[in-house]
Amino acid sequence: MRLDIHAYMSISTTVFISFILLYFISKERIPWYCLCTGSLFFIFYTVLIFVYYI
């Protein structure tokens, strides 16, 4: 069984954003720009998958 590039991109992005959120949660403060960055990554990934069929 072989995974495609979408699975690797999804897992790596999720892990990266989770580490960033974990850092801010440990400081007991999540700034607005961190939440906006996560939303932009999500929108970018959605456009890549559903619009450009990558």
N, C-alpha and C positions, 0 to 999 in steps of 0.2 A: 504494500500500500504506500503510495507516494502522495505527499501533500503538495498543493500548488502554492504559488507565490502569495495568494490572498491570505492563506492561513498563516504563513510566516509574517506577513505585514501586520495582520490583525493582532497576533500574539505579541509581537515586539512592541507595537504601539501601545497596547493595553498594559504591558509590563512597565514601559517607560512612564506613562501617565500615572499609573498606580504608585510608582516610586516617588514621583513628584508630589502627588496628593498625600502619601504617607508622611513625607517630610513635613508638609505644612500642617497636617493633623497632629503630628508629634509636637509641633510648636503651639498647638491649640489656636491656630489662626489660619484661615484660608482666604487669601486676598482675591479681589475681584479679577485681577489680570490672570491669575491661575485658572479660574473657572472659564474665563473667555478663551484662553489658550486651548483648554480641553475641548471646548465647543468648536473652535476653529479646526482643530485636528479632526474632529468627528465629521464636520461638514466637508473638509477636504477629502477625506477618505471615502465618504459617500459619493461625492462627485466623481472621484476616480473610478469607483466600481460601477455605478449605475449610469453615468453619462458617457464616459470614455471607454467603458467595457474592458478595463485593464485587468 
